[in-house]
Amino acid sequence: MQSPSVLILAQPDDVHALAVAECVRELGGRVDIFDSALFPASSRASLSLENGSQALFEIEQRSLDASPRSTYDSVWLRRPRPHTVSPQYQSDVRGFAQLSSRVLLFGGIFATARVVINPPTAN
């Protein structure tokens, strides 16, 4: 059986996220803490959907253990932050870029993760 993989959306110094990550590792799982504010400014993501096969979601960022990291089994939306886009964009383009980033990131998470903890719809 493959070890479970967990993605935690939080700042890299979030004490609670770090503690949970350590527990997951002790249980043999692999875990990444990803700061959503760094997307898309300093990270990339892709979502592949093909008829008849499983969706594939990848996040690429230097801070992750392995890059790119494919689909996660579980995702904890600990403290997702607004996405950072280039300040050089016009304001209407910045808004579109932020919305597009949110749709890609959360669409990829919800399309591929088996378990999502703290989904926005639960509030």
C-alpha positions as CSV (number, residue, x, y, z in Angstrom):
1,M,0.0,0.0,0.0
2,Q,1.3,3.4,-0.9
3,S,1.8,5.8,1.9
4,P,-0.9,8.5,2.2
5,S,-0.1,12.0,1.0
6,V,-1.4,15.2,2.6
7,L,-1.4,18.8,1.5
8,I,-1.8,21.5,4.2
9,L,-2.7,25.0,3.0
10,A,-1.0,27.2,5.6
11,Q,2.0,29.5,6.0
12,P,5.2,27.6,6.4
13,D,5.7,28.7,10.0
14,D,2.1,27.8,11.1
15,V,2.8,25.9,14.4
16,H,-0.3,23.8,14.2
17,A,0.3,22.8,10.6
18,L,3.9,21.9,11.4
19,A,2.8,19.7,14.3
20,V,0.2,17.9,12.2
21,A,2.8,17.5,9.4
22,E,5.2,15.8,11.9
23,C,2.5,13.4,13.1
24,V,1.6,12.5,9.5
25,R,5.3,11.8,8.8
26,E,5.7,9.7,11.9
27,L,2.8,7.6,10.7
28,G,4.6,7.0,7.4
29,G,2.8,9.6,5.3
30,R,4.2,12.3,3.1
31,V,3.0,15.8,3.7
32,D,3.6,19.3,2.2
33,I,2.7,22.6,3.6
34,F,1.8,25.0,0.8
35,D,1.2,28.8,1.2
36,S,-1.6,29.6,-1.2
37,A,-0.5,33.3,-1.2
38,L,2.6,32.3,-3.2
39,F,0.3,31.0,-6.1
40,P,0.6,31.9,-8.9
41,A,3.4,34.4,-8.3
42,S,6.1,31.9,-7.3
43,S,4.5,28.5,-7.9
44,R,2.7,26.7,-10.6
45,A,-0.2,24.2,-10.7
46,S,-1.8,22.1,-13.4
47,L,-5.0,20.1,-13.5
48,S,-5.4,17.3,-16.1
49,L,-8.8,15.9,-16.8
50,E,-9.2,13.0,-19.3
51,N,-12.3,11.1,-20.1
52,G,-12.2,7.7,-18.5
53,S,-9.2,8.3,-16.3
54,Q,-8.4,9.8,-12.9
55,A,-7.9,13.6,-12.7
56,L,-4.3,14.6,-12.0
57,F,-3.5,17.7,-10.0
58,E,0.1,18.9,-9.6
59,I,1.6,21.8,-7.6
60,E,5.2,22.9,-8.3
61,Q,7.0,25.1,-5.8
62,R,10.5,25.1,-4.5
63,S,9.4,24.8,-0.8
64,L,7.7,21.4,-1.5
65,D,9.6,18.2,-0.8
66,A,9.3,17.0,-4.3
67,S,8.5,19.0,-7.4
68,P,6.0,18.7,-9.0
69,R,3.9,16.8,-6.4
70,S,1.0,14.9,-7.9
71,T,-2.5,14.5,-6.5
72,Y,-2.9,14.4,-2.7
73,D,-5.1,11.9,-0.8
74,S,-6.1,14.4,1.8
75,V,-6.0,18.2,1.9
76,W,-6.4,20.4,5.0
77,L,-7.4,23.9,4.2
78,R,-5.8,25.2,7.4
79,R,-5.4,28.8,6.6
80,P,-5.5,29.5,2.8
81,R,-4.5,33.0,1.9
82,P,-5.5,35.2,-1.1
83,H,-3.4,34.5,-4.2
84,T,-0.6,36.9,-5.2
85,V,-0.5,38.1,-8.8
86,S,1.7,40.6,-10.5
87,P,1.1,44.2,-9.4
88,Q,2.0,45.2,-13.0
89,Y,-1.4,43.9,-14.1
90,Q,-4.2,46.4,-14.5
91,S,-6.8,46.1,-11.7
92,D,-9.4,44.3,-13.7
93,V,-6.8,41.8,-15.0
94,R,-5.5,41.3,-11.4
95,G,-9.0,40.4,-10.3
96,F,-9.4,37.9,-13.2
97,A,-6.0,36.4,-12.4
98,Q,-6.8,36.0,-8.7
99,L,-10.1,34.4,-9.5
100,S,-8.5,32.1,-12.1
101,S,-5.9,31.1,-9.6
102,R,-8.5,30.3,-7.0
103,V,-10.5,28.2,-9.4
104,L,-7.5,26.2,-10.5
105,L,-6.1,25.6,-7.0
106,F,-9.4,24.7,-5.3
107,G,-10.8,23.0,-8.4
108,G,-7.7,20.7,-8.5
109,I,-8.0,20.0,-4.8
110,F,-11.7,19.1,-4.9
111,A,-11.4,17.1,-8.2
112,T,-8.6,14.9,-6.9
113,A,-8.4,14.7,-3.1
114,R,-10.4,12.0,-1.4
115,V,-10.7,14.0,1.8
116,V,-10.9,17.8,2.2
117,I,-10.8,19.1,5.8
118,N,-12.3,22.6,6.4
119,P,-14.0,23.0,3.0
120,P,-15.3,26.6,2.6
121,T,-18.8,25.3,2.1
122,A,-18.8,23.9,5.7
123,N,-18.8,27.5,7.2
